[in-house]
Amino acid sequence: MRLHLPTAEHTDRIAALFASVRPARAIVHLRGDLGAGKSTFARAMLRALGVQGAIRSPTYTLVERYPLHDGSDALHLDLYRIGDPGELEFLGIDAGEGALWLVEWPERGGAHLPPADLDVAMAIDGAGRSLDAVAGSPVGDEWLALVAGSTDLAAFVPPR
């Protein structure tokens, strides 16, 4: 699924759409250069899932945990600053914890990360951003199908 997001508000709205149909447990890998919109997408998704208060970027802490409105937890990871994938072992997180993982710079975590249900690549596209979402599992396939079936998606489909 490829979408054009002309403004940060569109990024917030598409993240909220993904949040509204999110599976009970999912791993999302967020890829893209600095400034591509990965953190904006993650923050908007967390906000749509009921996170109150400050949503800090985990650039220096590497991982932030957030309670969600349904009683589960989300993990937001930013692996930009790790030097070796083995450093993930020292974070004290287990692949089975957290209902939602939002992982920025997943390529730096390599095989030490659980595989993605959804791989989201973001890029600067003119004055806006592009978003390419690809399923990596049956959970991801179902998630993308729910997003694709939403009437709210029409606002994001690029003109042909």
C-alpha positions in Angstrom: 0.0 0.0 0.0 1.5 3.3 -1.1 0.1 6.6 0.2 1.0 10.3 -0.2 0.8 12.3 3.0 0.9 16.0 2.0 1.0 17.3 5.6 1.9 16.2 9.1 -1.9 16.2 9.8 -2.3 13.6 7.1 0.4 11.5 8.8 -1.5 11.8 12.1 -4.7 10.8 10.4 -3.3 7.7 8.7 -1.6 6.6 11.9 -4.9 6.9 13.7 -6.5 4.8 11.0 -3.9 2.1 11.4 -4.4 2.3 15.2 -8.2 2.0 14.9 -7.9 -1.4 13.3 -4.7 -2.6 14.9 -4.5 -6.3 15.8 -4.2 -7.4 19.4 -0.5 -7.9 19.0 1.7 -6.5 16.3 5.3 -5.6 15.4 5.8 -2.5 13.2 9.1 -1.7 11.6 9.4 2.0 10.7 12.0 2.7 8.0 13.2 5.9 6.4 15.8 8.6 6.5 16.0 11.2 9.2 13.0 13.5 9.0 10.9 11.1 6.9 8.1 11.0 9.5 8.7 7.8 11.4 8.5 9.4 14.8 5.5 11.5 13.8 3.7 8.3 12.7 4.6 6.5 15.9 3.5 9.4 18.2 0.2 9.8 16.3 -0.5 6.1 16.5 0.3 6.0 20.3 -1.9 9.1 20.8 -4.8 7.4 18.9 -4.4 4.4 21.2 -5.0 6.5 24.2 -1.5 7.4 25.4 -1.8 10.6 27.6 0.9 13.0 28.5 4.3 13.4 26.8 5.3 10.9 24.2 9.1 11.1 24.2 11.3 10.1 21.4 13.4 7.1 22.5 16.4 8.4 20.6 18.6 8.3 23.7 16.7 5.9 25.9 16.3 3.4 23.0 13.0 2.2 24.3 9.9 3.9 25.8 6.9 1.9 27.2 3.4 3.3 27.1 0.2 1.9 28.7 -2.6 1.8 26.1 -6.3 2.4 26.8 -7.1 -1.4 26.5 -4.8 -2.2 29.4 -1.9 -3.5 27.2 1.4 -1.9 26.6 3.2 -0.5 23.6 7.0 -0.3 23.1 8.5 2.4 21.0 12.1 1.7 20.0 14.5 4.0 18.2 17.6 2.0 17.3 19.4 4.8 15.4 22.1 5.1 18.1 23.0 1.5 18.7 26.4 0.4 17.4 25.7 -3.4 17.3 22.5 -5.4 17.2 23.7 -7.4 20.3 23.1 -4.2 22.3 19.4 -5.0 22.2 20.0 -7.8 24.8 20.9 -5.2 27.4 17.5 -3.4 27.0 15.7 -6.0 29.0 12.9 -6.5 26.6 11.4 -9.8 25.6 9.9 -10.6 22.2 6.7 -11.7 24.0 6.0 -8.5 25.9 4.1 -5.5 24.6 1.0 -5.7 22.5 2.4 -3.2 20.0 6.1 -2.6 19.0 6.9 0.5 17.0 10.5 0.1 15.9 12.4 2.9 14.2 15.6 2.0 12.4 14.9 -1.8 12.6 17.7 -2.6 10.2 20.1 -1.8 13.1 18.6 -4.5 15.3 18.9 -7.3 12.7 18.0 -10.7 13.9 17.7 -9.5 17.5 14.3 -8.1 16.7 11.1 -10.0 16.3 10.0 -10.1 12.6 7.7 -7.4 11.4 4.0 -7.9 10.9 4.0 -4.6 9.1 6.9 -2.8 7.5 6.3 0.9 7.0 8.8 2.8 4.8 8.5 6.6 4.9 10.2 9.1 2.7 10.2 12.8 2.0 8.0 13.3 -1.1 8.0 17.0 -2.3 6.5 19.0 0.6 4.9 16.0 2.1 5.8 12.3 2.8 5.2 9.0 1.2 4.2 5.9 3.1 4.7 2.4 1.8 3.2 -0.4 4.0 4.0 -4.0 3.3 2.7 -7.0 5.3 5.3 -9.4 6.7 2.9 -11.9 8.3 -0.7 -13.1 8.1 -1.4 -10.6 10.9 0.0 -7.8 8.7 -2.0 -9.0 5.7 -5.2 -8.8 7.7 -4.2 -5.4 9.2 -3.5 -3.9 5.7 -6.8 -5.4 4.4 -8.7 -3.6 7.2 -7.0 -0.3 6.4 -7.6 -0.8 2.7 -11.3 -1.5 3.3 -11.8 1.7 5.3 -13.7 4.5 3.8 -11.3 6.9 5.5 -8.5 5.7 3.2 -9.7 7.6 0.1 -8.2 10.8 1.4 -4.7 9.3 1.2 -4.7 7.5 -2.2 -2.4 9.4 -4.6 -4.0 10.7 -7.8 -3.3 8.7 -11.0 
